[in-house]
Amino acid sequence: MARRRRWDEMSPQEKRQGCGCLIGAFVILVIIGAIASAGGDSTKPTAAAASAAATTSPPASPAAALVWYDGTTELRGQIATSAAAVRQHIAAQDGASLRPACQALAALAQTARDYPAAPDAETQQAFHVGAGYYADAAQWCDKIWTGGGAVTLTVLWERTTNALGNGDERWQELARRVGGTVATAAPATTASRPQATAAAPAATTPTRTTSTPRPASIAPRPPTPAPATTASSVYYRNCDAARAAGAAPIYQGQPGYRAALDANHDGVACETR
């Protein structure tokens, strides 16, 4: 192995070459240091800071993100309603109603996970994570019937409820981020029992008491015939005499009535002309 020569053993030419190499190496180190210094500027975020900024920074296109978010309103409302039903049935320990509610939630959560992507990655991630929590809630709920292993029923209920809460929180953060509104559960529609209610009194108007008008063409009833015993005590030679005496018309049975004066034989003699 060749022995390395010492500095004092080198020729002047070798020393000049060695110095040149040292200077060149120094210059290179200076340049590298300057580049590293520029790259390590304190204004450049670290990996952790960049991750935090990606979580809290506004979307690249706020208007587009809000339009996309508004397009999910109906789906988010359906999931909120389904989640509220699951909570309600768990609180009531109503297993018969809980299972279909959890199955409906699972289908809606899958629809949300398959929903067309948002215009920016941050909005899409927040929406997708929230939908994933709702899907987890449906899976924990389904284990009540399919078997949860050593997990007790109470724990399954608790995990279902916790997953629902996590989904709500994620989507609430998403709403604040894009400036949208949080979907709320629709009012529960339950069949109400018929109730006997007193009918409201109908609006009435004062009734006027008016006498029913009699037909003008009704003829007056004939007076009660006088006793026949007095018929022969009065005699009218003709109707003119009866009219002159103020007795016309003379009804059958009245004093002065006789068939000779009753021209049409209707029981009324000397009728008014």
HELIX and SHEET records of a PDB file:
HELIX    1   1 TRP A    7  GLU A    9  5                                   3    
HELIX    2   2 PRO A   12  GLY A   39  1                                  28    
HELIX    3   3 ALA A   47  THR A   56  1                                  10    
HELIX    4   4 PRO A   62  GLY A   71  1                                  10    
HELIX    5   5 THR A   73  ALA A   92  1                                  20    
HELIX    6   6 GLY A   95  ARG A  113  1                                  19    
HELIX    7   7 ALA A  121  THR A  146  1                                  26    
HELIX    8   8 LEU A  153  VAL A  178  1                                  26    
HELIX    9   9 ALA A  228  SER A  233  5                                   6    
HELIX   10  10 CYS A  239  ALA A  244  1                                   6    
HELIX   11  11 ALA A  259  LEU A  261  5                                   3    
SHEET    1   A 2 ILE A 250  TYR A 251  0                                        
SHEET    2   A 2 VAL A 268  ALA A 269 -1                                        
END                                                                             
